Amino acid sequence: MGALYACLALIAAIENIFPPIPADTVVAFGSFLAARGHGTALGAFLSTWIGNVAGAMLMYAVGRHFGAEWIEERMARRGGGEVTARLKKMYGTSGLAAIFTSRFLPGVRALVPPFAGAMKVPPVRAAVTMGIASAIWYGTVTVVAYNLGENWEKATATLGGYQRTAAMVAGAIAVVAVVVWLIRRRRR
């Protein structure tokens, strides 16, 4: 389980550096595997949460070091100038609530830490705000996926029942469609 937890922490950290990394999917799958392999939901959550906050604070430090102009220049080159302008406006009107809310938006979530650093948000306030948002997000992903892994047999049995019902309904619709087609064909 240690290797699984280390992978979860690493992926959650890397998501802040390379936003295309599908951390949510990996965390969900890792939490599912933890349940199937006698890991714990708490272990999956803590490793993910610690990795994510550590990666976010690393990017916060980068933003703080290089400043707002550097971030805006980089975002403009990538076509994301609008995003930084929106983040700046949101932060100006809503403060830490904007940082908190933005952490729930995939894609934008990775821009928040360097932006917070560039805006000179105090490090403890930024870490706490991003940490709480990360705890809510990854806590939810972890609990849902872990519970699915723990109850996999029941979930597949339930889905199997739904699949049989759906197959019977689809078959009945196909039979009705064929009968209607044949009747129309004979009338012509």
N, C-alpha and C positions, 0 to 999 in steps of 0.2 A: 504494500500500500504506500510505502514511502516514495517510491518512484512515481506512482500515480499522483500523489499530492504535490510532488516537486514539479511534475509536468503541468498540473493545473495552475500552480503559482507562476510558472514561467510564461505560459500562454496568456494568463490574465495580465501580467506585467507587460508583455510584448504588445498587447492590444493598444496600449497607450502610445507606443512608438510607431507601430505599423498598423493603422486602423483597419486595413482589409482583413486582418487576421480574424477569423470567426470565433472569437473567444466564447461567446454565449453558447454556441453549439458544442464546442469542446468541453466547456464546464458542465453542460447538461449531460453529455455522454460520460464524462469522468465521474460525475455524481451517480449516474446510473451504474457504472462499473463498480464504484465504491460499494454500493448496496449489494450488488451481485457477488462481490469478492470479499465480503465481510469487513469493509471499511466503515467509516462513520460519516454521517451527514455533517457533523461538526468538523471533522478533519477535512472533508472536501470543501466546506464553506471557508474555514479559516485559511487554508492554503490559497484558495482563490482570492479571498478578500485581502490578505496580506500582500500577495503578489500584485494585485491590481492597484492598491494604494501605493505600494513602493514604486511601481512603474509610473503612476500618475505624479508622484512627488519628484521623480527623476525628471519628467518632462516639465514640471513646474519650475525646477531649478534651471533647466535650459531656457525656458521663457523668461525667467527673472534675470538670468545672466545676459542674454542677447537683447532683450527689450522688445517693445511693441513694434517698432519699425521693422526689425528683422523678421518678426512673425508675419506682419502684414505683407512684406515683400515676398516672402516664401509662399504665402497663401495666394497672392495675386498671380504669381507665376503658375500656380496650379488651378487657377480659376475659382478660388475660394475666397476672394476678397469680400464678397457679399456676406459670407459667414462671419468673418471677423468683425465687419461693421455691425452686423446684427448682435453679435456677442457683446461688443463694446456698448451698444445702445442698451441692451438688456441689463448689463452689469451697472450701467449708469443709473438706470431707473429702479432696478430690483436688487442690486447688490448680490449678497451671497445666495439669495433665493434663485437667481439666474444661473449661478454656477451649479447649484444643487439640481435644479430642473434639467439643465442641459446634460447632466451626466446620465440621464435616462434615454437619451436620443442616440441610437447607434450612428456611428460616423461622426457626429458632432461631439460625442463623448470624448474622443481623443484630442479634440482641439481645446477643450476646457482647461486642462492643467497648464499647458504652456501659456495660454491666454491669461490665466489667473496669475501666473508668475510675472508676465510682462506688465500686467496692470498693478503690480506691486501689492497684491492682496497679501496680508500677513500670513506667513507659512503655516502657523498653527490653525488659523481660521480656515485656510484653504484645505489643509489636510483633514480637519474635522468634517467640513462640509462635504468634500469628495468622499471621505470614508463612510459617512452615514449613507449617502446616496448609493455607494458601492455595496454597502452591507444590505440595503433594502433590495437592490437589483439582483445581486448574486445570491443573496439569501433565498429569494423567491425561486430563482432558477435551480439552485441546489436542492431545496426542499421538494419541489415538484418532480425533478428528475430522480432524486433518491427514492421518493415514495413510489414512483413508477418502477424503479429497479427492484424494490422490496416486494412489490405486488405484481411482478411481471406475469406470473402464471394466471392470476385472476384477470389481469388486464387483457391478456391474449385470449382467454376463454370468452370474456365479454365481447371483445372485438370479433371473435369467431362467430358468435351468435348474430352480431350485427351484419357480418359479411354474408352469412347464410340467408338472412332476411332480405338483404339488398339483392342477392343473386336471385331469389325467388321473385321479388318484385320486378327486377329487370327481365327475367324470363317471361313473366306474365305480360309485361308491356310489349315484349318482342312478339309473343303469340298474337296479342290483340292487333299489333301493327301489321303482321302478316295476313291475318284474317281480313282486316279492313282493306289492305292492298288487293287481296284476291277478289273481294266483293266488288271493289271499284273496277277492277280489270274485267270482270265478267259483264258488268253493266255496259261497258264500252263496246 
